[in-house]
């Protein structure tokens, strides 16, 4: 599940998106935490949306890891 929050500023009487922060929640077994953290650290460089917008909008992400039982 993910949630995005944007920060908007007024520039020449036009609303402009300046910053976007995305919180991604991952519910998985503890054995996946290391892999998920590693992927989170590199995924933006392969994301077309991020690469298209990064010059104009400051973007940050956060991975929130929620433990789940290994059998779930």
Predicted model as a PDB file, atoms N, CA, C, CB and O in Angstrom, pLDDT in the B-factor column:
MODEL        1                                                                  
ATOM      1  N   UNK A   1       0.845  -1.166   0.000  1.00 84.00           N  
ATOM      2  CA  UNK A   1       0.000   0.000   0.000  1.00 84.00           C  
ATOM      3  C   UNK A   1       0.892   1.231   0.000  1.00 84.00           C  
ATOM      4  CB  UNK A   1      -0.962  -0.003   1.212  1.00 84.00           C  
ATOM      5  O   UNK A   1       1.951   1.224   0.628  1.00 84.00           O  
ATOM      6  N   UNK A   2       0.490   2.264  -0.679  1.00 90.00           N  
ATOM      7  CA  UNK A   2       1.272   3.484  -0.732  1.00 90.00           C  
ATOM      8  C   UNK A   2       0.408   4.708  -0.516  1.00 90.00           C  
ATOM      9  CB  UNK A   2       1.993   3.588  -2.051  1.00 90.00           C  
ATOM     10  O   UNK A   2      -0.807   4.687  -0.712  1.00 90.00           O  
ATOM     11  N   UNK A   3       1.066   5.763  -0.110  1.00 94.00           N  
ATOM     12  CA  UNK A   3       0.389   7.032   0.128  1.00 94.00           C  
ATOM     13  C   UNK A   3       1.343   8.140  -0.312  1.00 94.00           C  
ATOM     14  CB  UNK A   3      -0.032   7.195   1.643  1.00 94.00           C  
ATOM     15  O   UNK A   3       2.520   8.122   0.050  1.00 94.00           O  
ATOM     16  N   UNK A   4       0.852   9.090  -1.079  1.00 94.00           N  
ATOM     17  CA  UNK A   4       1.691  10.186  -1.540  1.00 94.00           C  
ATOM     18  C   UNK A   4       1.151  11.501  -1.010  1.00 94.00           C  
ATOM     19  CB  UNK A   4       1.767  10.211  -3.076  1.00 94.00           C  
ATOM     20  O   UNK A   4      -0.059  11.720  -0.956  1.00 94.00           O  
ATOM     21  N   UNK A   5       2.078  12.378  -0.616  1.00 96.00           N  
ATOM     22  CA  UNK A   5       1.721  13.708  -0.137  1.00 96.00           C  
ATOM     23  C   UNK A   5       2.503  14.715  -0.967  1.00 96.00           C  
ATOM     24  CB  UNK A   5       2.020  13.874   1.399  1.00 96.00           C  
ATOM     25  O   UNK A   5       3.727  14.629  -1.072  1.00 96.00           O  
ATOM     26  N   UNK A   6       1.801  15.657  -1.547  1.00 95.00           N  
ATOM     27  CA  UNK A   6       2.453  16.682  -2.346  1.00 95.00           C  
ATOM     28  C   UNK A   6       2.417  18.027  -1.644  1.00 95.00           C  
ATOM     29  CB  UNK A   6       1.797  16.786  -3.711  1.00 95.00           C  
ATOM     30  O   UNK A   6       1.475  18.333  -0.914  1.00 95.00           O  
ATOM     31  N   UNK A   7       3.441  18.823  -1.867  1.00 97.00           N  
ATOM     32  CA  UNK A   7       3.488  20.190  -1.349  1.00 97.00           C  
ATOM     33  C   UNK A   7       3.434  21.134  -2.530  1.00 97.00           C  
ATOM     34  CB  UNK A   7       4.770  20.441  -0.485  1.00 97.00           C  
ATOM     35  O   UNK A   7       4.208  21.015  -3.480  1.00 97.00           O  
ATOM     36  N   UNK A   8       2.505  22.075  -2.455  1.00 96.00           N  
ATOM     37  CA  UNK A   8       2.233  22.971  -3.559  1.00 96.00           C  
ATOM     38  C   UNK A   8       2.554  24.403  -3.142  1.00 96.00           C  
ATOM     39  CB  UNK A   8       0.765  22.846  -4.018  1.00 96.00           C  
ATOM     40  O   UNK A   8       2.290  24.802  -2.008  1.00 96.00           O  
ATOM     41  N   UNK A   9       3.122  25.166  -4.060  1.00 96.00           N  
ATOM     42  CA  UNK A   9       3.424  26.572  -3.820  1.00 96.00           C  
ATOM     43  C   UNK A   9       2.827  27.407  -4.943  1.00 96.00           C  
ATOM     44  CB  UNK A   9       4.956  26.805  -3.714  1.00 96.00           C  
ATOM     45  O   UNK A   9       2.596  26.924  -6.051  1.00 96.00           O  
ATOM     46  N   UNK A  10       2.587  28.652  -4.630  1.00 97.00           N  
ATOM     47  CA  UNK A  10       2.058  29.589  -5.618  1.00 97.00           C  
ATOM     48  C   UNK A  10       3.221  30.277  -6.332  1.00 97.00           C  
ATOM     49  CB  UNK A  10       1.122  30.640  -4.945  1.00 97.00           C  
ATOM     50  O   UNK A  10       4.097  30.860  -5.692  1.00 97.00           O  
ATOM     51  N   UNK A  11       3.220  30.204  -7.650  1.00 95.00           N  
ATOM     52  CA  UNK A  11       4.255  30.844  -8.467  1.00 95.00           C  
ATOM     53  C   UNK A  11       3.565  31.611  -9.585  1.00 95.00           C  
ATOM     54  CB  UNK A  11       5.267  29.790  -9.045  1.00 95.00           C  
ATOM     55  O   UNK A  11       2.920  31.012 -10.445  1.00 95.00           O  
ATOM     56  N   UNK A  12       3.697  32.918  -9.576  1.00 97.00           N  
ATOM     57  CA  UNK A  12       3.046  33.761 -10.593  1.00 97.00           C  
ATOM     58  C   UNK A  12       1.556  33.453 -10.695  1.00 97.00           C  
ATOM     59  CB  UNK A  12       3.714  33.561 -11.964  1.00 97.00           C  
ATOM     60  O   UNK A  12       1.008  33.326 -11.790  1.00 97.00           O  
ATOM     61  N   UNK A  13       0.908  33.337  -9.534  1.00 97.00           N  
ATOM     62  CA  UNK A  13      -0.535  33.055  -9.447  1.00 97.00           C  
ATOM     63  C   UNK A  13      -0.939  31.695 -10.022  1.00 97.00           C  
ATOM     64  CB  UNK A  13      -1.300  34.135 -10.165  1.00 97.00           C  
ATOM     65  O   UNK A  13      -2.092  31.492 -10.403  1.00 97.00           O  
ATOM     66  N   UNK A  14       0.025  30.765 -10.081  1.00 97.00           N  
ATOM     67  CA  UNK A  14      -0.257  29.399 -10.545  1.00 97.00           C  
ATOM     68  C   UNK A  14       0.215  28.430  -9.467  1.00 97.00           C  
ATOM     69  CB  UNK A  14       0.447  29.096 -11.926  1.00 97.00           C  
ATOM     70  O   UNK A  14       1.321  28.572  -8.947  1.00 97.00           O  
ATOM     71  N   UNK A  15      -0.615  27.449  -9.130  1.00 97.00           N  
ATOM     72  CA  UNK A  15      -0.209  26.425  -8.170  1.00 97.00           C  
ATOM     73  C   UNK A  15       0.770  25.464  -8.839  1.00 97.00           C  
ATOM     74  CB  UNK A  15      -1.445  25.656  -7.621  1.00 97.00           C  
ATOM     75  O   UNK A  15       0.495  24.933  -9.915  1.00 97.00           O  
ATOM     76  N   UNK A  16       1.919  25.245  -8.191  1.00 96.00           N  
ATOM     77  CA  UNK A  16       2.969  24.400  -8.748  1.00 96.00           C  
ATOM     78  C   UNK A  16       3.369  23.360  -7.707  1.00 96.00           C  
ATOM     79  CB  UNK A  16       4.201  25.250  -9.188  1.00 96.00           C  
ATOM     80  O   UNK A  16       3.606  23.700  -6.548  1.00 96.00           O  
ATOM     81  N   UNK A  17       3.444  22.101  -8.112  1.00 96.00           N  
ATOM     82  CA  UNK A  17       3.896  21.041  -7.215  1.00 96.00           C  
ATOM     83  C   UNK A  17       5.404  21.180  -7.040  1.00 96.00           C  
ATOM     84  CB  UNK A  17       3.518  19.620  -7.768  1.00 96.00           C  
ATOM     85  O   UNK A  17       6.149  21.178  -8.020  1.00 96.00           O  
ATOM     86  N   UNK A  18       5.854  21.299  -5.795  1.00 96.00           N  
ATOM     87  CA  UNK A  18       7.285  21.467  -5.510  1.00 96.00           C  
ATOM     88  C   UNK A  18       7.919  20.210  -4.923  1.00 96.00           C  
ATOM     89  CB  UNK A  18       7.488  22.626  -4.554  1.00 96.00           C  
ATOM     90  O   UNK A  18       9.071  19.893  -5.219  1.00 96.00           O  
ATOM     91  N   UNK A  19       7.161  19.496  -4.092  1.00 97.00           N  
ATOM     92  CA  UNK A  19       7.703  18.321  -3.413  1.00 97.00           C  
ATOM     93  C   UNK A  19       6.639  17.231  -3.347  1.00 97.00           C  
ATOM     94  CB  UNK A  19       8.201  18.685  -1.991  1.00 97.00           C  
ATOM     95  O   UNK A  19       5.447  17.500  -3.196  1.00 97.00           O  
ATOM     96  N   UNK A  20       7.110  15.994  -3.465  1.00 96.00           N  
ATOM     97  CA  UNK A  20       6.246  14.823  -3.301  1.00 96.00           C  
ATOM     98  C   UNK A  20       6.967  13.852  -2.376  1.00 96.00           C  
ATOM     99  CB  UNK A  20       5.903  14.148  -4.689  1.00 96.00           C  
ATOM    100  O   UNK A  20       8.142  13.545  -2.576  1.00 96.00           O  
ATOM    101  N   UNK A  21       6.249  13.368  -1.358  1.00 95.00           N  
ATOM    102  CA  UNK A  21       6.801  12.342  -0.466  1.00 95.00           C  
ATOM    103  C   UNK A  21       5.876  11.138  -0.528  1.00 95.00           C  
ATOM    104  CB  UNK A  21       6.953  12.871   1.014  1.00 95.00           C  
ATOM    105  O   UNK A  21       4.667  11.260  -0.329  1.00 95.00           O  
ATOM    106  N   UNK A  22       6.453   9.973  -0.806  1.00 93.00           N  
ATOM    107  CA  UNK A  22       5.669   8.743  -0.922  1.00 93.00           C  
ATOM    108  C   UNK A  22       6.038   7.811   0.225  1.00 93.00           C  
ATOM    109  CB  UNK A  22       5.909   8.048  -2.299  1.00 93.00           C  
ATOM    110  O   UNK A  22       7.213   7.522   0.455  1.00 93.00           O  
ATOM    111  N   UNK A  23       5.022   7.348   0.938  1.00 95.00           N  
ATOM    112  CA  UNK A  23       5.207   6.342   1.993  1.00 95.00           C  
ATOM    113  C   UNK A  23       4.679   5.019   1.459  1.00 95.00           C  
ATOM    114  CB  UNK A  23       4.471   6.752   3.333  1.00 95.00           C  
ATOM    115  O   UNK A  23       3.506   4.899   1.107  1.00 95.00           O  
ATOM    116  N   UNK A  24       5.557   4.038   1.404  1.00 94.00           N  
ATOM    117  CA  UNK A  24       5.174   2.709   0.935  1.00 94.00           C  
ATOM    118  C   UNK A  24       5.162   1.764   2.125  1.00 94.00           C  
ATOM    119  CB  UNK A  24       6.143   2.196  -0.176  1.00 94.00           C  
ATOM    120  O   UNK A  24       6.151   1.644   2.848  1.00 94.00           O  
ATOM    121  N   UNK A  25       4.038   1.098   2.319  1.00 94.00           N  
ATOM    122  CA  UNK A  25       3.920   0.143   3.417  1.00 94.00           C  
ATOM    123  C   UNK A  25       3.978  -1.268   2.848  1.00 94.00           C  
ATOM    124  CB  UNK A  25       2.602   0.365   4.218  1.00 94.00           C  
ATOM    125  O   UNK A  25       3.230  -1.624   1.937  1.00 94.00           O  
ATOM    126  N   UNK A  26       4.880  -2.056   3.405  1.00 94.00           N  
ATOM    127  CA  UNK A  26       5.057  -3.435   2.959  1.00 94.00           C  
ATOM    128  C   UNK A  26       4.833  -4.361   4.137  1.00 94.00           C  
ATOM    129  CB  UNK A  26       6.466  -3.653   2.344  1.00 94.00           C  
ATOM    130  O   UNK A  26       5.501  -4.255   5.166  1.00 94.00           O  
ATOM    131  N   UNK A  27       3.889  -5.268   3.975  1.00 94.00           N  
ATOM    132  CA  UNK A  27       3.627  -6.266   5.005  1.00 94.00           C  
ATOM    133  C   UNK A  27       4.205  -7.578   4.507  1.00 94.00           C  
ATOM    134  CB  UNK A  27       2.089  -6.395   5.324  1.00 94.00           C  
ATOM    135  O   UNK A  27       3.697  -8.171   3.556  1.00 94.00           O  
ATOM    136  N   UNK A  28       5.275  -8.026   5.159  1.00 92.00           N  
ATOM    137  CA  UNK A  28       5.959  -9.240   4.717  1.00 92.00           C  
ATOM    138  C   UNK A  28       6.703  -9.850   5.896  1.00 92.00           C  
ATOM    139  CB  UNK A  28       6.937  -8.937   3.544  1.00 92.00           C  
ATOM    140  O   UNK A  28       6.895  -9.214   6.932  1.00 92.00           O  
ATOM    141  N   UNK A  29       7.109 -11.076   5.716  1.00 92.00           N  
ATOM    142  CA  UNK A  29       7.889 -11.763   6.736  1.00 92.00           C  
ATOM    143  C   UNK A  29       9.238 -11.092   6.944  1.00 92.00           C  
ATOM    144  CB  UNK A  29       8.084 -13.223   6.359  1.00 92.00           C  
ATOM    145  O   UNK A  29       9.767 -10.455   6.033  1.00 92.00           O  
ATOM    146  N   UNK A  30       9.784 -11.233   8.119  1.00 90.00           N  
ATOM    147  CA  UNK A  30      11.057 -10.617   8.495  1.00 90.00           C  
ATOM    148  C   UNK A  30      12.183 -11.010   7.539  1.00 90.00           C  
ATOM    149  CB  UNK A  30      11.429 -11.010   9.921  1.00 90.00           C  
ATOM    150  O   UNK A  30      13.113 -10.231   7.326  1.00 90.00           O  
ATOM    151  N   UNK A  31      12.109 -12.190   6.972  1.00 92.00           N  
ATOM    152  CA  UNK A  31      13.168 -12.642   6.064  1.00 92.00           C  
ATOM    153  C   UNK A  31      13.239 -11.817   4.776  1.00 92.00           C  
ATOM    154  CB  UNK A  31      12.956 -14.102   5.716  1.00 92.00           C  
ATOM    155  O   UNK A  31      14.236 -11.890   4.058  1.00 92.00           O  
ATOM    156  N   UNK A  32      12.201 -11.035   4.473  1.00 92.00           N  
ATOM    157  CA  UNK A  32      12.179 -10.203   3.269  1.00 92.00           C  
ATOM    158  C   UNK A  32      12.644  -8.770   3.523  1.00 92.00           C  
ATOM    159  CB  UNK A  32      10.787 -10.182   2.692  1.00 92.00           C  
ATOM    160  O   UNK A  32      12.801  -8.000   2.575  1.00 92.00           O  
ATOM    161  N   UNK A  33      12.863  -8.403   4.769  1.00 92.00           N  
ATOM    162  CA  UNK A  33      13.164  -7.015   5.109  1.00 92.00           C  
ATOM    163  C   UNK A  33      14.441  -6.512   4.434  1.00 92.00           C  
ATOM    164  CB  UNK A  33      13.289  -6.869   6.612  1.00 92.00           C  
ATOM    165  O   UNK A  33      14.454  -5.408   3.889  1.00 92.00           O  
ATOM    166  N   UNK A  34      15.495  -7.292   4.464  1.00 94.00           N  
ATOM    167  CA  UNK A  34      16.762  -6.864   3.861  1.00 94.00           C  
ATOM    168  C   UNK A  34      16.608  -6.635   2.355  1.00 94.00           C  
ATOM    169  CB  UNK A  34      17.859  -7.909   4.127  1.00 94.00           C  
ATOM    170  O   UNK A  34      17.088  -5.634   1.823  1.00 94.00           O  
ATOM    171  N   UNK A  35      15.942  -7.562   1.677  1.00 95.00           N  
ATOM    172  CA  UNK A  35      15.734  -7.433   0.234  1.00 95.00           C  
ATOM    173  C   UNK A  35      14.857  -6.224  -0.081  1.00 95.00           C  
ATOM    174  CB  UNK A  35      15.097  -8.713  -0.334  1.00 95.00           C  
ATOM    175  O   UNK A  35      15.153  -5.464  -1.002  1.00 95.00           O  
ATOM    176  N   UNK A  36      13.790  -6.048   0.673  1.00 93.00           N  
ATOM    177  CA  UNK A  36      12.888  -4.916   0.444  1.00 93.00           C  
ATOM    178  C   UNK A  36      13.618  -3.592   0.652  1.00 93.00           C  
ATOM    179  CB  UNK A  36      11.666  -5.001   1.380  1.00 93.00           C  
ATOM    180  O   UNK A  36      13.412  -2.651  -0.114  1.00 93.00           O  
ATOM    181  N   UNK A  37      14.447  -3.507   1.651  1.00 94.00           N  
ATOM    182  CA  UNK A  37      15.201  -2.285   1.930  1.00 94.00           C  
ATOM    183  C   UNK A  37      16.191  -2.006   0.798  1.00 94.00           C  
ATOM    184  CB  UNK A  37      15.946  -2.401   3.283  1.00 94.00           C  
ATOM    185  O   UNK A  37      16.351  -0.857   0.387  1.00 94.00           O  
ATOM    186  N   UNK A  38      16.847  -3.034   0.299  1.00 94.00           N  
ATOM    187  CA  UNK A  38      17.798  -2.870  -0.802  1.00 94.00           C  
ATOM    188  C   UNK A  38      17.080  -2.400  -2.071  1.00 94.00           C  
ATOM    189  CB  UNK A  38      18.545  -4.195  -1.069  1.00 94.00           C  
ATOM    190  O   UNK A  38      17.553  -1.486  -2.747  1.00 94.00           O  
ATOM    191  N   UNK A  39      15.962  -3.011  -2.391  1.00 93.00           N  
ATOM    192  CA  UNK A  39      15.203  -2.630  -3.585  1.00 93.00           C  
ATOM    193  C   UNK A  39      14.680  -1.201  -3.446  1.00 93.00           C  
ATOM    194  CB  UNK A  39      14.030  -3.613  -3.822  1.00 93.00           C  
ATOM    195  O   UNK A  39      14.713  -0.430  -4.404  1.00 93.00           O  
ATOM    196  N   UNK A  40      14.202  -0.853  -2.268  1.00 93.00           N  
ATOM    197  CA  UNK A  40      13.716   0.509  -2.041  1.00 93.00           C  
ATOM    198  C   UNK A  40      14.826   1.527  -2.307  1.00 93.00           C  
ATOM    199  CB  UNK A  40      13.186   0.660  -0.599  1.00 93.00           C  
ATOM    200  O   UNK A  40      14.558   2.624  -2.797  1.00 93.00           O  
ATOM    201  N   UNK A  41      16.043   1.173  -1.992  1.00 91.00           N  
ATOM    202  CA  UNK A  41      17.161   2.081  -2.186  1.00 91.00           C  
ATOM    203  C   UNK A  41      17.541   2.327  -3.633  1.00 91.00           C  
ATOM    204  CB  UNK A  41      18.329   1.563  -1.474  1.00 91.00           C  
ATOM    205  O   UNK A  41      18.211   3.313  -3.937  1.00 91.00           O  
ATOM    206  N   UNK A  42      17.120   1.436  -4.539  1.00 93.00           N  
ATOM    207  CA  UNK A  42      17.542   1.574  -5.945  1.00 93.00           C  
ATOM    208  C   UNK A  42      16.395   1.692  -6.948  1.00 93.00           C  
ATOM    209  CB  UNK A  42      18.385   0.402  -6.323  1.00 93.00           C  
ATOM    210  O   UNK A  42      16.646   1.953  -8.125  1.00 93.00           O  
ATOM    211  N   UNK A  43      15.163   1.512  -6.525  1.00 89.00           N  
ATOM    212  CA  UNK A  43      14.063   1.432  -7.499  1.00 89.00           C  
ATOM    213  C   UNK A  43      13.823   2.742  -8.246  1.00 89.00           C  
ATOM    214  CB  UNK A  43      12.789   1.022  -6.797  1.00 89.00           C  
ATOM    215  O   UNK A  43      13.423   2.714  -9.410  1.00 89.00           O  
ATOM    216  N   UNK A  44      14.057   3.887  -7.608  1.00 89.00           N  
ATOM    217  CA  UNK A  44      13.726   5.171  -8.238  1.00 89.00           C  
ATOM    218  C   UNK A  44      14.465   5.365  -9.556  1.00 89.00           C  
ATOM    219  CB  UNK A  44      14.054   6.322  -7.292  1.00 89.00           C  
ATOM    220  O   UNK A  44      13.907   5.917 -10.504  1.00 89.00           O  
ATOM    221  N   UNK A  45      15.708   4.919  -9.623  1.00 89.00           N  
ATOM    222  CA  UNK A  45      16.480   5.086 -10.852  1.00 89.00           C  
ATOM    223  C   UNK A  45      15.918   4.290 -12.029  1.00 89.00           C  
ATOM    224  CB  UNK A  45      17.906   4.679 -10.611  1.00 89.00           C  
ATOM    225  O   UNK A  45      16.256   4.568 -13.180  1.00 89.00           O  
ATOM    226  N   UNK A  46      15.074   3.314 -11.756  1.00 91.00           N  
ATOM    227  CA  UNK A  46      14.450   2.502 -12.811  1.00 91.00           C  
ATOM    228  C   UNK A  46      12.985   2.881 -13.038  1.00 91.00           C  
ATOM    229  CB  UNK A  46      14.547   1.019 -12.457  1.00 91.00           C  
ATOM    230  O   UNK A  46      12.314   2.287 -13.882  1.00 91.00           O  
ATOM    231  N   UNK A  47      12.490   3.864 -12.288  1.00 90.00           N  
ATOM    232  CA  UNK A  47      11.078   4.258 -12.367  1.00 90.00           C  
ATOM    233  C   UNK A  47      10.904   5.385 -13.391  1.00 90.00           C  
ATOM    234  CB  UNK A  47      10.553   4.708 -10.971  1.00 90.00           C  
ATOM    235  O   UNK A  47      11.495   6.453 -13.228  1.00 90.00           O  
ATOM    236  N   UNK A  48      10.103   5.167 -14.447  1.00 94.00           N  
ATOM    237  CA  UNK A  48       9.927   6.192 -15.468  1.00 94.00           C  
ATOM    238  C   UNK A  48       9.301   7.481 -14.935  1.00 94.00           C  
ATOM    239  CB  UNK A  48       9.080   5.649 -16.577  1.00 94.00           C  
ATOM    240  O   UNK A  48       9.663   8.569 -15.381  1.00 94.00           O  
ATOM    241  N   UNK A  49       8.382   7.374 -14.001  1.00 89.00           N  
ATOM    242  CA  UNK A  49       7.741   8.573 -13.446  1.00 89.00           C  
ATOM    243  C   UNK A  49       8.763   9.398 -12.670  1.00 89.00           C  
ATOM    244  CB  UNK A  49       6.549   8.187 -12.529  1.00 89.00           C  
ATOM    245  O   UNK A  49       8.854  10.612 -12.853  1.00 89.00           O  
ATOM    246  N   UNK A  50       9.524   8.744 -11.811  1.00 90.00           N  
ATOM    247  CA  UNK A  50      10.560   9.447 -11.046  1.00 90.00           C  
ATOM    248  C   UNK A  50      11.562  10.114 -11.981  1.00 90.00           C  
ATOM    249  CB  UNK A  50      11.286   8.476 -10.097  1.00 90.00           C  
ATOM    250  O   UNK A  50      11.889  11.288 -11.808  1.00 90.00           O  
ATOM    251  N   UNK A  51      12.039   9.385 -12.946  1.00 93.00           N  
ATOM    252  CA  UNK A  51      13.061   9.922 -13.852  1.00 93.00           C  
ATOM    253  C   UNK A  51      12.519  11.077 -14.686  1.00 93.00           C  
ATOM    254  CB  UNK A  51      13.584   8.820 -14.774  1.00 93.00           C  
ATOM    255  O   UNK A  51      13.267  11.987 -15.046  1.00 93.00           O  
ATOM    256  N   UNK A  52      11.230  11.047 -14.992  1.00 94.00           N  
ATOM    257  CA  UNK A  52      10.630  12.126 -15.769  1.00 94.00           C  
ATOM    258  C   UNK A  52      10.455  13.404 -14.951  1.00 94.00           C  
ATOM    259  CB  UNK A  52       9.290  11.684 -16.316  1.00 94.00           C  
ATOM    260  O   UNK A  52      10.577  14.508 -15.482  1.00 94.00           O  
ATOM    261  N   UNK A  53      10.173  13.252 -13.673  1.00 92.00           N  
ATOM    262  CA  UNK A  53       9.830  14.408 -12.841  1.00 92.00           C  
ATOM    263  C   UNK A  53      10.953  14.933 -11.958  1.00 92.00           C  
ATOM    264  CB  UNK A  53       8.687  14.059 -11.984  1.00 92.00           C  
ATOM    265  O   UNK A  53      10.858  16.054 -11.459  1.00 92.00           O  
ATOM    266  N   UNK A  54      12.006  14.163 -11.752  1.00 91.00           N  
ATOM    267  CA  UNK A  54      12.999  14.504 -10.736  1.00 91.00           C  
ATOM    268  C   UNK A  54      13.689  15.847 -10.959  1.00 91.00           C  
ATOM    269  CB  UNK A  54      14.030  13.434 -10.678  1.00 91.00           C  
ATOM    270  O   UNK A  54      14.135  16.469  -9.995  1.00 91.00           O  
ATOM    271  N   UNK A  55      13.786  16.306 -12.194  1.00 93.00           N  
ATOM    272  CA  UNK A  55      14.427  17.596 -12.449  1.00 93.00           C  
ATOM    273  C   UNK A  55      13.543  18.763 -12.001  1.00 93.00           C  
ATOM    274  CB  UNK A  55      14.758  17.735 -13.938  1.00 93.00           C  
ATOM    275  O   UNK A  55      14.050  19.842 -11.694  1.00 93.00           O  
ATOM    276  N   UNK A  56      12.232  18.553 -11.963  1.00 93.00           N  
ATOM    277  CA  UNK A  56      11.307  19.643 -11.658  1.00 93.00           C  
ATOM    278  C   UNK A  56      10.710  19.581 -10.256  1.00 93.00           C  
ATOM    279  CB  UNK A  56      10.203  19.648 -12.656  1.00 93.00           C  
ATOM    280  O   UNK A  56      10.329  20.610  -9.699  1.00 93.00           O  
ATOM    281  N   UNK A  57      10.626  18.386  -9.686  1.00 96.00           N  
ATOM    282  CA  UNK A  57       9.947  18.208  -8.404  1.00 96.00           C  
ATOM    283  C   UNK A  57      10.840  17.399  -7.473  1.00 96.00           C  
ATOM    284  CB  UNK A  57       8.570  17.509  -8.592  1.00 96.00           C  
ATOM    285  O   UNK A  57      11.337  16.336  -7.846  1.00 96.00           O  
ATOM    286  N   UNK A  58      11.040  17.905  -6.265  1.00 95.00           N  
ATOM    287  CA  UNK A  58      11.805  17.149  -5.263  1.00 95.00           C  
ATOM    288  C   UNK A  58      10.947  15.986  -4.784  1.00 95.00           C  
ATOM    289  CB  UNK A  58      12.235  18.062  -4.056  1.00 95.00           C  
ATOM    290  O   UNK A  58       9.824  16.187  -4.320  1.00 95.00           O  
ATOM    291  N   UNK A  59      11.475  14.767  -4.895  1.00 94.00           N  
ATOM    292  CA  UNK A  59      10.714  13.590  -4.500  1.00 94.00           C  
ATOM    293  C   UNK A  59      11.501  12.759  -3.498  1.00 94.00           C  
ATOM    294  CB  UNK A  59      10.352  12.744  -5.725  1.00 94.00           C  
ATOM    295  O   UNK A  59      12.704  12.548  -3.648  1.00 94.00           O  
ATOM    296  N   UNK A  60      10.798  12.295  -2.477  1.00 94.00           N  
ATOM    297  CA  UNK A  60      11.385  11.415  -1.479  1.00 94.00           C  
ATOM    298  C   UNK A  60      10.447  10.238  -1.260  1.00 94.00           C  
ATOM    299  CB  UNK A  60      11.654  12.173  -0.146  1.00 94.00           C  
ATOM    300  O   UNK A  60       9.244  10.324  -1.507  1.00 94.00           O  
ATOM    301  N   UNK A  61      11.027   9.134  -0.789  1.00 93.00           N  
ATOM    302  CA  UNK A  61      10.219   7.960  -0.479  1.00 93.00           C  
ATOM    303  C   UNK A  61      10.621   7.417   0.885  1.00 93.00           C  
ATOM    304  CB  UNK A  61      10.379   6.873  -1.571  1.00 93.00           C  
ATOM    305  O   UNK A  61      11.711   7.678   1.395  1.00 93.00           O  
ATOM    306  N   UNK A  62       9.713   6.666   1.442  1.00 95.00           N  
ATOM    307  CA  UNK A  62       9.926   6.056   2.759  1.00 95.00           C  
ATOM    308  C   UNK A  62       9.321   4.661   2.711  1.00 95.00           C  
ATOM    309  CB  UNK A  62       9.288   6.921   3.920  1.00 95.00           C  
ATOM    310  O   UNK A  62       8.198   4.484   2.240  1.00 95.00           O  
ATOM    311  N   UNK A  63      10.056   3.680   3.194  1.00 95.00           N  
ATOM    312  CA  UNK A  63       9.547   2.308   3.259  1.00 95.00           C  
ATOM    313  C   UNK A  63       9.202   1.999   4.709  1.00 95.00           C  
ATOM    314  CB  UNK A  63      10.593   1.279   2.696  1.00 95.00           C  
ATOM    315  O   UNK A  63      10.051   2.069   5.598  1.00 95.00           O  
ATOM    316  N   UNK A  64       7.955   1.660   4.923  1.00 95.00           N  
ATOM    317  CA  UNK A  64       7.502   1.272   6.255  1.00 95.00           C  
ATOM    318  C   UNK A  64       7.263  -0.230   6.199  1.00 95.00           C  
ATOM    319  CB  UNK A  64       6.196   2.064   6.700  1.00 95.00           C  
ATOM    320  O   UNK A  64       6.361  -0.710   5.512  1.00 95.00           O  
ATOM    321  N   UNK A  65       8.083  -0.950   6.929  1.00 92.00           N  
ATOM    322  CA  UNK A  65       8.036  -2.408   6.917  1.00 92.00           C  
ATOM    323  C   UNK A  65       7.161  -2.883   8.068  1.00 92.00           C  
ATOM    324  CB  UNK A  65       9.463  -3.017   7.018  1.00 92.00           C  
ATOM    325  O   UNK A  65       7.451  -2.585   9.227  1.00 92.00           O  
ATOM    326  N   UNK A  66       6.104  -3.612   7.768  1.00 89.00           N  
ATOM    327  CA  UNK A  66       5.225  -4.186   8.770  1.00 89.00           C  
ATOM    328  C   UNK A  66       5.417  -5.693   8.770  1.00 89.00           C  
ATOM    329  CB  UNK A  66       3.741  -3.810   8.502  1.00 89.00           C  
ATOM    330  O   UNK A  66       5.134  -6.365   7.779  1.00 89.00           O  
ATOM    331  N   UNK A  67       5.889  -6.207   9.862  1.00 82.00           N  
ATOM    332  CA  UNK A  67       6.169  -7.641   9.951  1.00 82.00           C  
ATOM    333  C   UNK A  67       4.884  -8.451   9.817  1.00 82.00           C  
ATOM    334  CB  UNK A  67       6.869  -7.974  11.281  1.00 82.00           C  
ATOM    335  O   UNK A  67       3.821  -8.068  10.306  1.00 82.00           O  
ATOM    336  N   UNK A  68       5.024  -9.568   9.144  1.00 77.00           N  
ATOM    337  CA  UNK A  68       3.934 -10.542   9.000  1.00 77.00           C  
ATOM    338  C   UNK A  68       4.528 -11.902   9.289  1.00 77.00           C  
ATOM    339  CB  UNK A  68       3.272 -10.493   7.559  1.00 77.00           C  
ATOM    340  O   UNK A  68       5.731 -12.105   9.125  1.00 77.00           O  
ATOM    341  N   UNK A  69       3.719 -12.812   9.707  1.00 67.00           N  
ATOM    342  CA  UNK A  69       4.236 -14.153   9.959  1.00 67.00           C  
ATOM    343  C   UNK A  69       4.729 -14.766   8.657  1.00 67.00           C  
ATOM    344  CB  UNK A  69       3.156 -15.049  10.606  1.00 67.00           C  
ATOM    345  O   UNK A  69       4.178 -14.478   7.595  1.00 67.00           O  
ATOM    346  N   UNK A  70       5.743 -15.596   8.720  1.00 54.00           N  
ATOM    347  CA  UNK A  70       6.335 -16.212   7.530  1.00 54.00           C  
ATOM    348  C   UNK A  70       5.335 -17.077   6.779  1.00 54.00           C  
ATOM    349  CB  UNK A  70       7.542 -17.046   7.918  1.00 54.00           C  
ATOM    350  O   UNK A  70       5.474 -17.253   5.569  1.00 54.00           O  
ATOM    351  N   UNK A  71       4.336 -17.620   7.456  1.00 46.00           N  
ATOM    352  CA  UNK A  71       3.382 -18.495   6.802  1.00 46.00           C  
ATOM    353  C   UNK A  71       2.244 -17.742   6.139  1.00 46.00           C  
ATOM    354  CB  UNK A  71       2.831 -19.466   7.788  1.00 46.00           C  
ATOM    355  O   UNK A  71       1.448 -18.341   5.416  1.00 46.00           O  
ATOM    356  N   UNK A  72       2.152 -16.437   6.372  1.00 46.00           N  
ATOM    357  CA  UNK A  72       1.043 -15.641   5.810  1.00 46.00           C  
ATOM    358  C   UNK A  72       1.256 -15.332   4.359  1.00 46.00           C  
ATOM    359  CB  UNK A  72       0.870 -14.347   6.575  1.00 46.00           C  
ATOM    360  O   UNK A  72       0.421 -14.674   3.739  1.00 46.00           O  
TER     361      UNK A  72                                                      
ENDMDL                                                                          
END                                                                             
